[in-house]
Structures are given as structure tokens and as C-alpha cells.
Amino acid sequence: MNLNGTQNTETKNLNGTQNTKTKRLALGATALAIAAAGTFGAVSASAAGPAAQGTTTTATSAGAHNLTTSTHLTVAAATKAAQAALDAAGKENQKVSVAVVDRNGNTLVTLRGDGAGPQSPESAERKAYTAVSWNAPTSELAKRLAQAPNLKDIPGTLFLAGGTPVQAKGAPVAGVGVAGAPSGDLDEKFARAGVAALDK
């Protein structure tokens, strides 16, 4: 209504229904509000996404100059060497155990032959560990005990013949140890047969 009591033609027409122009304005305002809300939600979601990802994917690098690489024997190769050593002992009717350790002295494979003594698996592991630690056959290392008897006190070692290192370009990458034969010379012979199998 205006001041003189007549109806405003912009808000009502003659039959009392709302003006089409007013309807269009109302619908336009509603659509604009919905679009704005949707855009705000999308912007909020995309703004939160990278920030959240950034906090979970943060990583530091040690830098290549701070790292070192070493060569290790594969489990398949270690198994091949151990089986070859056990087969060599079997051909001479010797009941032995064979162990192969990696460059760090960790046991990769242990095979206890049929009838081998209960002490032989541990002895084979210690011989293999000793051979890879000094990069030399344990028969040679046993001779060093005369000059340095305290060597035998180093944990995990066994200075008896029967262990030999596996080398790559002169560096030790593994050790093969055999125990259970009547002599250390035989044990070492079988250990060398295991190493030789890796060249085939």
C-alpha cells in the first residue's frame, strides 16, 4: 500500500497475486545464495585438502652422501651353497650341518644333515660368522690364535677349520660354515664346495 491507500502495482496485481517481477527476484536471490554456499564449501574443502596432506607427507632425506651400500648374497644363492656343501659331505658319507650367513653375520640358511650331531648347527653358524668377519677361512684364522689368543673370546666366533668366506671382487659378502665331520679339514672342504657351487 502507498500513502493514499492504493495498492502498489509492483508488489500486487489486480487479482491479488504476486507480481511476476517480484517472483523472479526472489528466485534469483535464492539461486545465488545456494550457488554461493556451494562455492564456499568447495573452496573450504580444497583449502583443507592440501594442508592436511602436507602435514602427513612431510619427510626428511638423509642425503646420498651420508649413505653406504653393501652387497649381500641372496637367499636363493645361500640355499644353493648350503645344499651343495651338504651334498659334498653326503658323497663322503659324512653327517654334517651347514650354515650360510650374510655380510653382517646374520644367518640366511641352516641345513642339518640326517644324523648330524646336535651341536653341529650352532658350530656351523659360528664358523660361517668367523669366516665372513675376517674374510678368511677359519683354518687360517685358527693359526692366528698363537699370536692373539684373545681372538677366541669374541662373541659368536669359532676358530676351528670349517668356515670359508664368499667373496665378490675380493670383499666378503657371506660366509659358509660346516660342522660335524671327523676333522676340520673335511668340514672346510665341504664349505669350499658350497662356495664353488655359486660359480656354476
N, C-alpha and C positions, 0 to 999 in steps of 0.2 A: 504494500500500500504506500502511496505517496502522501504528501501533506494534505491535499484536498480530498483524500479518501478514495481516489480512483485507483484501480489495480494497475500495477506496473506491468507493461507488456513484455518486458524482458524476463520476468520470472513466471508469469502465468498467462495462458491464452484465454480466450473467451469461454471455453467449456471447462476450465479449471484444471486442465492437465499441464504438466511442467513443460516449459519451452524446450524445444529440441536443442537449441544452442547451449542451454544450461546442462542438459544431459551429456552433450559431447564434452563439455569442460570437465564435468565430474568424472566421466570415464577416462579421459586423458590424464587427469591428475592421478587416478588410481593406478593406471598402467605405468606411469612414470615412477610412482612410489615402489611398485613391485620390481621394476627394472633396476632401480637404484639399490634396492635391498639385495637383489641377486648379484649385482656387480660388486657391492661391498663384501658379500660373503665369499665371492670368488677371489677378490683381491686379498681378503684376510687369509683364505686357505693357501693361496700361492705364496703369500708373505711368510706364513708359518712353516711351509714345506722346506725350503732351503735352509732356514735357520735350524730346524730340527735335524736335518740331515747333516749339516755342518758340524754339529756337536757330536754326532755319533761316528763320523768317518774321519775324525782327526787322527792322524798317525804321524809318528816321527820316523826318521830314517837314520840308520847307523852310519851310512856313508860307506861307499865301496872301499875307501882307503883304510877303514877300520876292520875289514873282514879278511878272513883267510879261507882257502879252500883245501880240502884234502881228498885223496882218492881212497875209496873203500871197496872191498870185494863184495859182489852181490851175494844174496842168499843162495841163488841157483849155483853160482860158481863155488861157493863154500860147500854146498851139499855134494857137488861133483867131486871136489877134492877129498872130502871126508870118505865118500863111498869108494873112491879109487884107493885110498890108503887102507881101508878095511878089506877090500878085495885082494890087495897085495899081501896082506897078512894072512888072509884065508888060503891063498895059494901055498903058503908055507905052514899051514895048519896051526897058526898062532891065534890065540884068543885075546884080542886087544880091544881097547876103546880108542876112539879118535875124536878130537875136538878141533874146531876152527874158530878163531877169534878174529875180530876186525882190527883196524888200525889202533883203536882206542882200548883194545883188550877186552871188549865185550864179546861174549860167546854168541856165535852165529849158529853153529851146528855142533851137536854132540851125538855120536853113534856108539852105542855099547854093543860090541860083537857078542854073539852067542857064547856063553861060558866065560866071558871076561870077568876078572875079579872085581869085587865091589869098590875097591879103591881106585881102579883104573880110570873111570870118567873124570874124577877130580884131578888126578895126576896129569892126564892128557890136557886138560884145560890149563893147568898151571904151566906146563911145558910150552904150550902154544903162546900163552901170555908172555912168558920169559923171552921166547924167540922173537916175537914182534917188538917187544920193549927195547931190546938191544940190537935188533936187526942182524941177528947171528944165530946159527944153530946152537942148540943148548949143549951139545958135546964140546964145542969150543968155549962156551961160557963157563962150563964146569971147570975147565983148566984154569980159569982166571981166579978161582977161589983160593988158590995157593997164595996169590999176591994180595987178594982182597977178600978175606974170609967173611967179612960183614955183609957181602952181597946177598948171602943166603937168608939174611934177616929181613929183606924187603918183602912186605906182604904180597901174597899171591904168586910168588915166583917159585920155581923148582929147577935147580941147576943139575939136572940129570939129562943124559942124552935121550933124544926122542922128540925134540921140538925143532922146527925149522921155519924161517920167515918166508912169506910170499912177497916178492918184490915187483915193483913197477918202476922202470928206469932207475934201479938201484935203491929206491926208497921202499920201506916196508909198508904194505897195505893190509897184511893179515899174517896170522901165524897158524901153523898146523902142528898139533901135538898128538903123539901116540904113546900109549902106556899099556903094559900087560905082557909084553914078550919077555922071554928069559933074560934078554940083555938090552941095554940102552941102544946099542948099535943096531939091533934089529928094529927097535921102535923108530929110530931115526931113518932107517932105510924105508920103512913103510910111509913115514911122514913125507919123505922126499918123493915117493911115488905119487902121493896125493897132490903135491905141488906140480909135478911134471904133467899130471893129467890136465892142468889148466892151459897148457900149451897146445893141446890137441884139438 
